C-alpha cells in the first residue's frame, strides 16, 4: 500500500506481538461519518454437541477512514492482478529441477 500525503513522515514501528487475524470472509460493512466499518468472520467447528454443524464466528472488526479503505482496496486488487498474471504466465523453459 502506498503512503498517503499525510503519512510519509510518520515512522512505522513494527510490533512483533501484534495479532494475526485469519478471516474466511466479510460478514458485512457500513459507513459511519467518514469511517468504513467492516466485520470479519471465520468458520469454526462447533464442539458444544456431537454432530453439530460448523458456525460462523466474528473474529475481528476493521474500521478505516473511507479514503484509506479505498487505498487498501486498490492495493489488494493490484496484488490480485499481479498474482493472476504470474499464475497464468508460461512455465520457464530449461532443465526441470526437484526441490
N, CA, C and O atoms as a MOPAC input file, in Angstrom:
PM7 MOZYME 1SCF
protein

 N      0.84200 1    -1.15600 1     0.00000 1
 C      0.00000 1     0.00000 1     0.00000 1
 C      0.89100 1     1.22400 1     0.00000 1
 O      1.90200 1     1.26200 1     0.70100 1
 N      0.53200 1     2.19900 1    -0.76200 1
 C      1.34600 1     3.39800 1    -0.82300 1
 C      0.96700 1     4.34700 1     0.29200 1
 O     -0.15800 1     4.32800 1     0.79100 1
 N      1.91600 1     5.17500 1     0.67400 1
 C      1.64100 1     6.16700 1     1.69800 1
 C      0.79400 1     7.28300 1     1.12100 1
 O      0.97600 1     7.68400 1    -0.02900 1
 N     -0.13300 1     7.78300 1     1.92400 1
 C     -0.92400 1     8.93200 1     1.52500 1
 C     -0.14400 1    10.18300 1     1.89700 1
 O      0.81400 1    10.09400 1     2.66500 1
 N     -0.52100 1    11.34200 1     1.37900 1
 C      0.23800 1    12.56400 1     1.66600 1
 C      0.41900 1    12.84900 1     3.15900 1
 O      1.40700 1    13.47300 1     3.54700 1
 N     -0.51900 1    12.40200 1     4.00200 1
 C     -0.42100 1    12.69600 1     5.42600 1
 C      0.54300 1    11.77700 1     6.17200 1
 O      0.99100 1    12.13700 1     7.26100 1
 N      0.87800 1    10.61400 1     5.63500 1
 C      1.61200 1     9.62100 1     6.41100 1
 C      3.09000 1     9.42800 1     6.10300 1
 O      3.75100 1     8.74900 1     6.88900 1
 N      3.67000 1     9.96200 1     5.03100 1
 C      5.05200 1     9.58000 1     4.72400 1
 C      6.07000 1     9.96300 1     5.78600 1
 O      7.11700 1     9.32200 1     5.88000 1
 N      5.80000 1    10.98000 1     6.58400 1
 C      6.78000 1    11.39600 1     7.58200 1
 C      6.56200 1    10.72500 1     8.93600 1
 O      7.36500 1    10.90700 1     9.85200 1
 N      5.50200 1     9.96600 1     9.06800 1
 C      5.23200 1     9.28000 1    10.32900 1
 C      5.96300 1     7.93800 1    10.30600 1
 O      5.69100 1     7.10900 1     9.43700 1
 N      6.88900 1     7.70700 1    11.24500 1
 C      7.64000 1     6.44700 1    11.22600 1
 C      6.74400 1     5.25900 1    11.59600 1
 O      5.78100 1     5.39100 1    12.35100 1
 N      7.09300 1     4.10600 1    11.04200 1
 C      6.39200 1     2.86100 1    11.35100 1
 C      7.20700 1     2.07300 1    12.35200 1
 O      8.40000 1     1.84400 1    12.15400 1
 N      6.55800 1     1.65600 1    13.43200 1
 C      7.20400 1     0.80500 1    14.42500 1
 C      6.57700 1    -0.57500 1    14.31100 1
 O      5.38300 1    -0.74200 1    14.56200 1
 N      7.37800 1    -1.56600 1    13.93300 1
 C      6.87500 1    -2.92800 1    13.79600 1
 C      6.65400 1    -3.52600 1    15.17800 1
 O      7.52700 1    -3.44100 1    16.04200 1
 N      5.49900 1    -4.12300 1    15.38700 1
 C      5.17900 1    -4.75100 1    16.65600 1
 C      5.07600 1    -6.26200 1    16.43900 1
 O      4.06500 1    -6.73000 1    15.91400 1
 N      6.09500 1    -7.03800 1    16.82900 1
 C      6.05100 1    -8.48200 1    16.60400 1
 C      4.96700 1    -9.17500 1    17.42900 1
 O      4.66200 1   -10.34000 1    17.17400 1
 N      4.38400 1    -8.49600 1    18.40100 1
 C      3.33000 1    -9.09100 1    19.21900 1
 C      1.93200 1    -8.76700 1    18.70900 1
 O      0.94500 1    -9.21300 1    19.29500 1
 N      1.83300 1    -8.00200 1    17.63200 1
 C      0.52000 1    -7.69300 1    17.06400 1
 C     -0.12300 1    -8.98600 1    16.56900 1
 O      0.55000 1    -9.80700 1    15.94600 1
 N     -1.41000 1    -9.17700 1    16.83600 1
 C     -2.04700 1   -10.43800 1    16.44600 1
 C     -2.25200 1   -10.55100 1    14.93600 1
 O     -2.50100 1    -9.55400 1    14.25800 1
 N     -2.14400 1   -11.77000 1    14.42000 1
 C     -2.52600 1   -12.06400 1    13.04400 1
 C     -3.97800 1   -12.52400 1    13.08800 1
 O     -4.34900 1   -13.34100 1    13.93100 1
 N     -4.78600 1   -12.00700 1    12.19400 1
 C     -6.19600 1   -12.38100 1    12.15300 1
 C     -6.44500 1   -13.10700 1    10.84700 1
 O     -6.16300 1   -12.57400 1     9.77300 1
 N     -6.97000 1   -14.31300 1    10.92800 1
 C     -7.35900 1   -15.05500 1     9.73400 1
 C     -8.87100 1   -14.96100 1     9.60800 1
 O     -9.59400 1   -15.27500 1    10.55300 1
 N     -9.34700 1   -14.53900 1     8.46400 1
 C    -10.78300 1   -14.43100 1     8.23000 1
 C    -11.14400 1   -15.20200 1     6.97200 1
 O    -10.43500 1   -15.14300 1     5.96700 1
 N    -12.25600 1   -15.92800 1     7.03900 1
 C    -12.78100 1   -16.62200 1     5.86400 1
 C    -13.62600 1   -15.69400 1     5.00300 1
 O    -13.82700 1   -15.94400 1     3.81400 1
 N    -14.11400 1   -14.62900 1     5.61000 1
 C    -14.97200 1   -13.74900 1     4.83600 1
 C    -15.29600 1   -12.45800 1     5.55200 1
 O    -14.89000 1   -12.21700 1     6.68900 1
 N    -16.04100 1   -11.64500 1     4.84100 1
 C    -16.51000 1   -10.37500 1     5.35100 1
 C    -17.99600 1   -10.52500 1     5.62200 1
 O    -18.77700 1   -10.73500 1     4.69300 1
 N    -18.39900 1   -10.41900 1     6.88900 1
 C    -19.80700 1   -10.54000 1     7.24500 1
 C    -20.59900 1    -9.38200 1     6.67400 1
 O    -21.70200 1    -9.56400 1     6.15900 1
 N    -20.03000 1    -8.19000 1     6.76900 1
 C    -20.70300 1    -7.01100 1     6.24500 1
 C    -19.91000 1    -5.76800 1     6.55800 1
 O    -18.88700 1    -5.81200 1     7.24200 1
 N    -20.40400 1    -4.64800 1     6.04000 1
 C    -19.74800 1    -3.37800 1     6.30400 1
 C    -20.77400 1    -2.26000 1     6.19800 1
 O    -21.82000 1    -2.41500 1     5.56800 1
 N    -20.45800 1    -1.13700 1     6.82200 1
 C    -21.31300 1     0.03200 1     6.76000 1
 C    -20.46300 1     1.26700 1     7.02300 1
 O    -19.31600 1     1.16000 1     7.45700 1
 N    -21.02700 1     2.42900 1     6.76000 1
 C    -20.30200 1     3.68600 1     6.91400 1
 C    -20.93100 1     4.49600 1     8.03700 1
 O    -22.15100 1     4.63800 1     8.11500 1
 N    -20.07300 1     5.02600 1     8.90500 1
 C    -20.48500 1     5.96700 1     9.94400 1
 C    -19.58500 1     7.18600 1     9.78700 1
 O    -18.37200 1     7.09500 1     9.97700 1
 N    -20.17000 1     8.31200 1     9.44600 1
 C    -19.37100 1     9.50600 1     9.20500 1
 C    -18.43400 1     9.26800 1     8.03500 1
 O    -18.88400 1     9.00100 1     6.92000 1
 N    -17.12800 1     9.36300 1     8.28200 1
 C    -16.11800 1     9.12700 1     7.25700 1
 C    -15.37000 1     7.82400 1     7.52800 1
 O    -14.22800 1     7.66000 1     7.09900 1
 N    -16.01100 1     6.90100 1     8.23700 1
 C    -15.36100 1     5.65800 1     8.64100 1
 C    -16.09600 1     4.45800 1     8.06200 1
 O    -17.30600 1     4.31000 1     8.23100 1
 N    -15.33200 1     3.59400 1     7.36700 1
 C    -15.87000 1     2.33200 1     6.86400 1
 C    -15.63100 1     1.27900 1     7.92800 1
 O    -14.49300 1     1.06200 1     8.34400 1
 N    -16.68500 1     0.62900 1     8.36700 1
 C    -16.58100 1    -0.36900 1     9.43500 1
 C    -16.92100 1    -1.74200 1     8.86900 1
 O    -18.01500 1    -1.96800 1     8.35100 1
 N    -15.94200 1    -2.66500 1     8.98300 1
 C    -16.07800 1    -3.99800 1     8.40800 1
 C    -16.02300 1    -5.04800 1     9.51500 1
 O    -15.24500 1    -4.92400 1    10.46100 1
 N    -16.85100 1    -6.07600 1     9.39100 1
 C    -16.86100 1    -7.17300 1    10.35000 1
 C    -16.36800 1    -8.43000 1     9.63600 1
 O    -16.91700 1    -8.82400 1     8.60600 1
 N    -15.32200 1    -9.05800 1    10.19400 1
 C    -14.69400 1   -10.23900 1     9.60800 1
 C    -15.16200 1   -11.49400 1    10.32400 1
 O    -15.41600 1   -11.47500 1    11.52800 1
 N    -15.27300 1   -12.58900 1     9.57300 1
 C    -15.74800 1   -13.84800 1    10.16000 1
 C    -14.86000 1   -15.01600 1     9.76700 1
 O    -14.12200 1   -14.95900 1     8.78300 1
 N    -14.95000 1   -16.07700 1    10.55900 1
 C    -14.23900 1   -17.31900 1    10.28100 1
 C    -15.15600 1   -18.48700 1    10.62500 1
 O    -15.91700 1   -18.42600 1    11.59100 1
 N    -15.07700 1   -19.54400 1     9.83200 1
 C    -15.87200 1   -20.74000 1    10.10400 1
 C    -15.14300 1   -21.57000 1    11.15400 1
 O    -13.94800 1   -21.83900 1    11.02700 1
 N    -15.85800 1   -21.96300 1    12.17000 1
 C    -15.26900 1   -22.72200 1    13.26800 1
 C    -16.09800 1   -23.96700 1    13.54600 1
 O    -17.30200 1   -24.00300 1    13.29600 1
 N    -15.42400 1   -24.98600 1    14.07100 1
 C    -16.12600 1   -26.19800 1    14.48000 1
 C    -16.93000 1   -25.89700 1    15.74000 1
 O    -16.49600 1   -25.13600 1    16.60500 1
 N    -18.10100 1   -26.50400 1    15.82600 1
 C    -18.95800 1   -26.33300 1    16.99000 1
 C    -18.86500 1   -27.60400 1    17.82900 1
 O    -19.41700 1   -28.64300 1    17.46600 1
 N    -18.15900 1   -27.50800 1    18.95500 1
 C    -17.95700 1   -28.68100 1    19.80600 1
 C    -18.95700 1   -28.75300 1    20.95100 1
 O    -18.76300 1   -29.53300 1    21.88300 1
 N    -20.01500 1   -27.96100 1    20.90300 1
 C    -20.97200 1   -27.95100 1    22.01000 1
 C    -21.78300 1   -29.23900 1    22.09600 1
 O    -22.22100 1   -29.62900 1    23.17800 1
 N    -21.98500 1   -29.90500 1    20.94800 1
 C    -22.65300 1   -31.21700 1    20.96400 1
 C    -22.21200 1   -32.01800 1    19.75000 1
 O    -21.83600 1   -31.45800 1    18.72100 1
 N    -22.26300 1   -33.32200 1    19.88500 1
 C    -21.80300 1   -34.22100 1    18.82200 1
 C    -22.60500 1   -33.98900 1    17.54400 1
 O    -23.83000 1   -33.87800 1    17.56900 1
 N    -21.88100 1   -33.91900 1    16.42800 1
 C    -22.52600 1   -33.76400 1    15.12800 1
 C    -23.02400 1   -32.36500 1    14.83200 1
 O    -23.70500 1   -32.15100 1    13.82900 1
 N    -22.70000 1   -31.41900 1    15.67900 1
 C    -23.15900 1   -30.04400 1    15.43800 1
 C    -22.47200 1   -29.48000 1    14.20000 1
 O    -21.29500 1   -29.75100 1    13.96100 1
 N    -23.20300 1   -28.69900 1    13.41700 1
 C    -22.60300 1   -28.12400 1    12.21300 1
 C    -21.61600 1   -27.01300 1    12.56300 1
 O    -21.66100 1   -26.46400 1    13.66300 1
 N    -20.73100 1   -26.68600 1    11.63600 1
 C    -19.81600 1   -25.55800 1    11.86400 1
 C    -20.61700 1   -24.26400 1    12.02200 1
 O    -21.76400 1   -24.16500 1    11.58700 1
 N    -19.98600 1   -23.28700 1    12.65000 1
 C    -20.63100 1   -21.99500 1    12.84500 1
 C    -19.72600 1   -20.88000 1    12.32500 1
 O    -18.50800 1   -21.04600 1    12.25900 1
 N    -20.31200 1   -19.75900 1    11.96000 1
 C    -19.55700 1   -18.57000 1    11.56500 1
 C    -19.37100 1   -17.71000 1    12.80400 1
 O    -20.33700 1   -17.40300 1    13.50300 1
 N    -18.12800 1   -17.32000 1    13.07800 1
 C    -17.79800 1   -16.56500 1    14.27800 1
 C    -17.12600 1   -15.25200 1    13.87500 1
 O    -16.23700 1   -15.24200 1    13.02400 1
 N    -17.54900 1   -14.15300 1    14.48400 1
 C    -16.88100 1   -12.87100 1    14.24500 1
 C    -15.49700 1   -12.95000 1    14.87600 1
 O    -15.36000 1   -13.25700 1    16.06000 1
 N    -14.46000 1   -12.66700 1    14.06300 1
 C    -13.07800 1   -12.74000 1    14.56300 1
 C    -12.41400 1   -11.37000 1    14.64200 1
 O    -11.32100 1   -11.24000 1    15.19300 1
 N    -13.06400 1   -10.35500 1    14.09700 1
 C    -12.47200 1    -9.02900 1    14.18300 1
 C    -13.31100 1    -7.99400 1    13.47800 1
 O    -14.18700 1    -8.30200 1    12.66900 1
 N    -13.01700 1    -6.77300 1    13.80700 1
 C    -13.66100 1    -5.63900 1    13.14900 1
 C    -12.57400 1    -4.67400 1    12.71900 1
 O    -11.63900 1    -4.40400 1    13.47300 1
 N    -12.69800 1    -4.15500 1    11.50900 1
 C    -11.71800 1    -3.22900 1    10.96800 1
 C    -12.43300 1    -1.92800 1    10.63800 1
 O    -13.38500 1    -1.91400 1     9.85900 1
 N    -11.97200 1    -0.84300 1    11.23100 1
 C    -12.53900 1     0.48400 1    10.97800 1
 C    -11.46000 1     1.33600 1    10.32700 1
 O    -10.35500 1     1.46600 1    10.85500 1
 N    -11.78900 1     1.91600 1     9.17400 1
 C    -10.82700 1     2.74600 1     8.44600 1
 C    -11.53000 1     3.96200 1     7.87000 1
 O    -12.71400 1     3.91000 1     7.54000 1
 N    -10.78900 1     5.05800 1     7.75300 1
 C    -11.31800 1     6.20900 1     7.03800 1
 C    -11.57200 1     5.78200 1     5.59600 1
 O    -10.84200 1     4.95700 1     5.04700 1
 N    -12.60600 1     6.34600 1     4.99200 1
 C    -13.01100 1     5.95100 1     3.64300 1
 C    -11.85600 1     6.04200 1     2.64400 1
 O    -11.65400 1     5.11700 1     1.85700 1
 N    -11.09400 1     7.14200 1     2.66100 1
 C    -10.01500 1     7.27700 1     1.68000 1
 C     -8.92300 1     6.23900 1     1.90500 1
 O     -8.32400 1     5.76400 1     0.94000 1
 N     -8.65300 1     5.87900 1     3.14700 1
 C     -7.65000 1     4.84800 1     3.43000 1
 C     -8.17400 1     3.47000 1     3.02500 1
 O     -7.41600 1     2.63500 1     2.53200 1
 N     -9.46400 1     3.23500 1     3.23100 1
 C    -10.06800 1     1.96700 1     2.80700 1
 C    -10.00200 1     1.83100 1     1.28800 1
 O     -9.78300 1     0.73800 1     0.76600 1
 N    -10.19200 1     2.94800 1     0.58100 1
 C    -10.08000 1     2.92900 1    -0.87900 1
 C     -8.65400 1     2.59300 1    -1.30700 1
 O     -8.45500 1     1.80900 1    -2.23500 1
 N     -7.65400 1     3.18200 1    -0.63300 1
 C     -6.25000 1     2.84900 1    -0.92000 1
 C     -5.99700 1     1.36000 1    -0.69200 1
 O     -5.33200 1     0.70800 1    -1.49700 1
 N     -6.52700 1     0.82700 1     0.40500 1
 C     -6.36700 1    -0.59400 1     0.71900 1
 C     -6.99800 1    -1.45600 1    -0.37400 1
 O     -6.38800 1    -2.41900 1    -0.83900 1
 N     -8.21500 1    -1.11100 1    -0.78100 1
 C     -8.91100 1    -1.88600 1    -1.81600 1
 C     -8.13000 1    -1.88400 1    -3.13100 1
 O     -7.99700 1    -2.92500 1    -3.77500 1
 N     -7.61600 1    -0.72200 1    -3.52900 1
 C     -6.83100 1    -0.63000 1    -4.76800 1
 C     -5.56100 1    -1.46800 1    -4.66700 1
 O     -5.18700 1    -2.15000 1    -5.62200 1
 N     -4.90100 1    -1.42000 1    -3.52100 1
 C     -3.67200 1    -2.20700 1    -3.33600 1
 C     -3.95900 1    -3.69400 1    -3.41300 1
 O     -3.20000 1    -4.44300 1    -4.02800 1
 N     -5.04100 1    -4.12600 1    -2.80000 1
 C     -5.41200 1    -5.54600 1    -2.84200 1
 C     -5.72000 1    -5.97100 1    -4.27600 1
 O     -5.26300 1    -7.02400 1    -4.72000 1
 N     -6.48900 1    -5.16300 1    -5.00300 1
 C     -6.82600 1    -5.50200 1    -6.38600 1
 C     -5.57900 1    -5.56000 1    -7.27200 1
 O     -5.47800 1    -6.42800 1    -8.13900 1
 N     -4.63300 1    -4.64600 1    -7.06200 1
 C     -3.37300 1    -4.69200 1    -7.82000 1
 C     -2.58800 1    -5.96400 1    -7.52400 1
 O     -2.04900 1    -6.59000 1    -8.43600 1
 N     -2.52100 1    -6.34400 1    -6.25600 1
 C     -1.80700 1    -7.56200 1    -5.86900 1
 C     -2.46900 1    -8.79800 1    -6.48000 1
 O     -1.77700 1    -9.68900 1    -6.97200 1
 N     -3.78900 1    -8.85700 1    -6.45200 1
 C     -4.51100 1    -9.99500 1    -7.03800 1
 C     -4.24800 1   -10.06100 1    -8.54300 1
 O     -4.03400 1   -11.14500 1    -9.08500 1
 N     -4.26300 1    -8.92000 1    -9.21500 1
 C     -3.99700 1    -8.90100 1   -10.65800 1
 C     -2.58700 1    -9.39800 1   -10.95900 1
 O     -2.39000 1   -10.17300 1   -11.89500 1
 N     -1.60300 1    -8.95800 1   -10.17000 1
 C     -0.22700 1    -9.43200 1   -10.36100 1
 C     -0.12900 1   -10.93300 1   -10.13500 1
 O      0.54200 1   -11.63800 1   -10.89000 1
 N     -0.79300 1   -11.41800 1    -9.10200 1
 C     -0.76100 1   -12.85000 1    -8.78400 1
 C     -1.37300 1   -13.66500 1    -9.93000 1
 O     -0.82500 1   -14.69500 1   -10.32400 1
 N     -2.50200 1   -13.20300 1   -10.45800 1
 C     -3.14300 1   -13.90500 1   -11.56900 1
 C     -2.25000 1   -13.90100 1   -12.80400 1
 O     -2.17000 1   -14.90500 1   -13.51300 1
 N     -1.57700 1   -12.78300 1   -13.06900 1
 C     -0.69100 1   -12.69700 1   -14.23700 1
 C      0.47700 1   -13.66500 1   -14.09800 1
 O      0.86300 1   -14.32000 1   -15.06700 1
 N      1.03900 1   -13.75700 1   -12.90100 1
 C      2.15600 1   -14.68800 1   -12.67300 1
 C      1.68700 1   -16.13400 1   -12.77200 1
 O      2.40400 1   -16.98500 1   -13.29900 1
 N      0.48900 1   -16.41700 1   -12.26900 1
 C     -0.02700 1   -17.78200 1   -12.29600 1
 C     -0.33800 1   -18.23700 1   -13.71700 1
 O     -0.22900 1   -19.42400 1   -14.02500 1
 N     -0.72500 1   -17.30100 1   -14.58800 1
 C     -1.07000 1   -17.68400 1   -15.95800 1
 C      0.11200 1   -17.57700 1   -16.91600 1
 O     -0.00700 1   -17.93000 1   -18.08900 1
 N      1.25000 1   -17.09100 1   -16.42500 1
 C      2.44000 1   -16.97500 1   -17.28300 1
 C      2.96400 1   -18.36900 1   -17.61600 1
 O      2.88400 1   -19.27700 1   -16.78900 1
 N      3.49900 1   -18.54000 1   -18.82500 1
 C      4.03300 1   -19.86100 1   -19.17700 1
 C      5.21800 1   -20.23100 1   -18.27600 1
 O      5.97200 1   -19.37000 1   -17.82200 1
 N      5.35300 1   -21.50800 1   -18.04100 1
 C      6.45200 1   -22.00500 1   -17.20600 1
 C      7.77600 1   -21.71300 1   -17.89000 1
 O      7.87500 1   -21.82100 1   -19.11200 1
 N      8.80600 1   -21.34100 1   -17.11600 1
 C     10.11400 1   -21.05700 1   -17.72400 1
 C     10.66900 1   -22.32200 1   -18.38400 1
 O     10.48400 1   -23.43300 1   -17.88700 1
 N     11.34600 1   -22.12600 1   -19.50200 1
 C     11.96300 1   -23.23300 1   -20.22600 1
 C     13.32300 1   -23.55700 1   -19.61400 1
 O     13.99300 1   -22.67200 1   -19.08100 1
 N     13.71800 1   -24.78200 1   -19.68700 1
 C     15.01000 1   -25.17500 1   -19.15900 1
 C     14.92500 1   -26.55400 1   -18.53500 1
 O     13.93700 1   -27.26800 1   -18.70800 1
 N     15.95000 1   -26.91600 1   -17.82000 1
 C     16.00600 1   -28.23100 1   -17.19400 1
 C     15.17900 1   -28.22200 1   -15.92500 1
 O     15.40400 1   -27.38000 1   -15.05700 1
 N     14.21900 1   -29.14300 1   -15.79100 1
 C     13.42600 1   -29.18800 1   -14.55700 1
 C     14.30300 1   -29.60300 1   -13.38500 1
 O     15.22600 1   -30.40500 1   -13.53200 1
 N     14.00400 1   -29.05300 1   -12.23800 1
 C     14.73400 1   -29.41900 1   -11.01200 1
 C     13.75100 1   -29.87800 1    -9.95800 1
 O     12.58100 1   -29.49500 1    -9.96600 1
 N     14.23700 1   -30.69600 1    -9.05900 1
 C     13.41600 1   -31.15900 1    -7.93700 1
 C     13.95700 1   -30.52500 1    -6.67800 1
 O     15.15000 1   -30.60600 1    -6.38700 1
 N     13.07300 1   -29.89700 1    -5.93800 1
 C     13.49100 1   -29.25700 1    -4.67900 1
 C     13.23300 1   -30.17000 1    -3.50900 1
 O     13.51900 1   -29.80800 1    -2.36800 1

